Amino acid sequence: DAGVTQSPTHLIKTRGQHVTLRCSPISGHKSVSWYQQVLGQGPQFIFQYYEKEERGRGNFPDRFSARQFPNYSSELNVNALLLGDSALYLCASSLGTGPGNYGYTFGSGTRLTVV
Amino acid sequence: RKEVEQDPGPFNVPEGATVAFNCTYSNSASQSFFWYRQDCRKEPKLLMSVYSSGNEDGRFTAQLNRASQYISLLIRDSKLSDSATYLCVVNMYTGGFKTIFGAGTRLFVKA
């Protein structure tokens, strides 16, 4: 079975542009969450979606938005890109959501560089 | 204060050593706990869940102390392949779900 797949793997954008990152979860997983990771830090939580509804949001500005589709794939959108948005964006999928003991399986990420 | 704090290390240990990492969390709404491993320039991978009763997976033992709000990971008989960054992860519900990662602890195992 395919793992979590993310596209594109690498992306270079200019300040002020918009970007869309895509994620396909493991088959059967209904929860997708998004993270931003900069070098030397742990992943920072951006969003969690379960059954197409937003279930959690981290401390990111409104320039960041996401959605989940009926097939449980997801998109992360970032508007008005800033240099500080340069990071590795990770998507993770899980069987469930909430306080259960479900771990997450991560995709290999999209490396975004804003110039 | 960070919601999840870890000693960044690095921990430099010889093969065969036992090494322990601790992680503290500040939010009592925290409900589930994990350790992940991340190799350089790779995605995090789930190592194990952490329970109050403690759990063991081969050379790895994880423990949760809810009263003191800390999580531990013990690695016995360290292998060269254990060299990685170990991330402490806490799930919580505070009006919405959140997953908080610690900054990670670097481990180098040397021959």
Interface residues (C-beta under 8 A of the other chain):
Chain A: S33 Y35 G40 Q41 G42 P43 Q44 F45 Q48 E54 R55 G56 R57 G58 L90 T97 G98 P99 G100 N101 Y102 G103 Y104 T105 F106 G107 S108 G109
Chain B: V4 Q31 S32 F34 K42 E43 P44 K45 L46 S49 Y51 L87 N91 M92 Y93 G96 F97 K98 T99 I100 F101 G102 A103 G104
